[in-house]
Amino acid sequence: MGDVTERLLVVDDSVDTVELLRRNLRSQGYEVLTASNVAEALPILGSVHVDLVIADLKMPGASGLDLVRYVRETLRETEVMMITGYPSIEGAVAALKLGAVEYLSKPFTKEELFTSVKLVVDRLKLRKAAGGGSESRSAVSYGIVGECDSIQKVIRFIAAAAAKFEPILIQGEKGTGKELVANAIHYSSSRAAAPMITIHCGGVADDTLERQLFGNPVGPAGVGTEAQPGLLRLAAGGTLYFKELTELPLALQAKLAHMLEQKEPRKAGSPELRDPDVALIADTSRDFRALAKSSRLRVDLFLRMSLNTIVLPPLRERGNDVLLLARHFLDKFARDTAKPAPRLADRALEALKEHSWPGNVAELEGLIYLLAATTASDVIGFPDLPAHMRYAAAATINLKRSLAEVEAEHIRNVVASVGGNKTRAVEILGINRKTLREKLRHTGRRRTESEPTQLTPPEE
């Protein structure tokens, strides 16, 4: 939702309750519409988008449960929160099963109201960030998905780098998308029609790598004496891309640094071969500056390659981009398999955002493809996530809430899971029926004896 004010609709047959809710919620910056019954609410819902409906459970005519049912069946991006002065297990179960996301018992305090509304609004923002439908064009540039400031900086760098004929260095942890950026620079430049050749600097023998790069002065024995061009010559007019440049042997680092300085790459025995007009892009997942200080990277090469450097942020620092990327990969899965893309449940979205993503975007892509391929339903839920993510997410999320909030959510989930069966619910919870009724009445509330026992208007 970005900076857009959330629009709430309050539906209650009590004039006093409607006015108090309106004034209190407006004091928090929400846009608030009101209706005294379901019949008045329906035309509003049909004419404007509403993020959250706050409805009384019992009203003359159609009830709050009827409104919950209508919203769930017709309005995909609207949530419902129930309020009632007649709390009961049956009412709570019915509301939650139909799709209400919060349930408050009257009387409640301003703080309780604000906490519950904020919880729902935060979930809506999370879902919006994940993309309820197709990804927006503004979130994708050069094939790069993201809206955070650091990714927008990368996109601006690509546009500037594509217009230059200068060495470019891309730094970032493994899995952050360095190759995607390199491709974006080449294919958005004037060299796009010429080759882009990739050299993997690690795991190749020094002499083999040197022949690949600079070529042979003559052909191998038995084939003749014709010189074999290296990749520098083959990439003429295009781009040579060094992956993990810091793994290049020091001897080759010296030759590459000399070439950058003189702009005259030559094959051994062929001094007449001058600059083949090749753009150079390199990447590394290691600390380029630290390696130069430790003599594992030549200083002259460091100086030449670090003049135009972009650092890709790790996924854990990209905020809601995690959710945009998850939506992007779900859509990609749907295109690749010609199957409908499942959606991610709210709790699963929260867990994705909380995960540290040591493998960055590559790890997220692999996980989304696995979940989409193995989940039988059209919703990927929290239980579908890998065990290590569920454990970490549960610990992180719970640590942000009070004990009362954790208890309240557990009680609601247990009651809903047994379909309102009181006997089964008290067995699971280890309490008696009287205690269950009392705790349900105070579900979602964080009240102490010093707090007011009724909703009070905001101070003027």
Sequence and secondary structure as in RCSB ss.txt:
>XXXX:A:sequence
MGDVTERLLVVDDSVDTVELLRRNLRSQGYEVLTASNVAEALPILGSVHVDLVIADLKMPGASGLDLVRYVRETL
RETEVMMITGYPSIEGAVAALKLGAVEYLSKPFTKEELFTSVKLVVDRLKLRKAAGGGSESRSAVSYGIVGECDS
IQKVIRFIAAAAAKFEPILIQGEKGTGKELVANAIHYSSSRAAAPMITIHCGGVADDTLERQLFGNPVGPAGVGT
EAQPGLLRLAAGGTLYFKELTELPLALQAKLAHMLEQKEPRKAGSPELRDPDVALIADTSRDFRALAKSSRLRVD
LFLRMSLNTIVLPPLRERGNDVLLLARHFLDKFARDTAKPAPRLADRALEALKEHSWPGNVAELEGLIYLLAATT
ASDVIGFPDLPAHMRYAAAATINLKRSLAEVEAEHIRNVVASVGGNKTRAVEILGINRKTLREKLRHTGRRRTES
EPTQLTPPEE
>XXXX:A:secstr
 TT   EEEEE S HHHHHHHHHHHHTTT EEEEESSHHHHHHHHHHS  SEEEEES  SSS HHHHHHHHHHH 
TT EEEEEESS  HHHHHHHHHHT SEEEESS  HHHHHHHHHHHHHHHHHHHHH SSS  GGGEETTEE  SHH
HHHHHHHHHHHTT  S EEEE  TTS HHHHHHHHHHTSTTTTS EEEEE SSS HHHHHHHHHEESS  TTT S
  EE HHHHTTTSEEEEETGGGS HHHHHHHHHHHHHS   BTTBTT      EEEEEESS HHHHHHTTSS HH
HHHHHTTSEEE   GGGSTTHHHHHHHHHHHHHHHHHTS   EE HHHHHHHHH   TTHHHHHHHHHHHHHHH 
 SSEE GGGS HHHHHHHHHHHHTTS HHHHHHHHHHHHHHHTTT HHHHHHHHT  HHHHHHHHHTTT    TT
S SS      
